Amino acid sequence: MVKKNACVFISGKGTNLKNLIDKSRDSSFPIKIKLVISNNINALGIKIARKNSITYKIINTKLRNYETNLINILKFNKISLICLAGYMKILPKRLIRKFENKVINIHPSLLPKFKGLNTYSKIIKRREVKTGCSVHFVNEKLDDGKIIIQKSFFINQNYDENYLKNRTQKLEYLAYPEAIISLFRSKKFKKKT
Ligand code: GRF
């Protein structure tokens, strides 16, 4: 199988990045992580990229040419899929248009519920009985694009943010690879890559 090049965008710990790198070692997994982009020079995920000999770039979103540079880097590396994994910046509209239907994100809630930041505290405040994670296409609105896959669990009465995060992230490590596999199985997506 010829793997397609993927780029993972991170801002923090990078546990989803690590999971995708591990999965991509499997010859039947459709992508190779070719590039890691971070807007945060201190992101722990950068160490993961380095340890796995994956090219990484730190971007400064305040620079005037950053959008053009970023698009050029992605094109130069022949990136077919962009996976956002804890990337805490809004992507430039131009990039989303250029990579239409090729940018996906993982979010720690059952979208369309609880878009945006502080998801776990919102879930607790609302006394939800069920939660989970969503992998979705990225469009120009926040946490809004078409959902590719969701995984859920029922919440116990005695829970805190840590508990929610642990359980949700365990599901994320299953959901993100599954979503990528299902994308590459879809004829419509394959045609465009
Ligand atoms: C994930 O839980 C994801 O849902 C959210 O950001 C978190 C990133 O975690 N978008 P990590 O950096 O992959 O550990």
Residues whose N, C-alpha, C, O or C-beta is under 5 A from the ligand:
A	BS01	GRF	G12 K13 G14 T15 N16 L17 A85 G86 I106 H107 P108
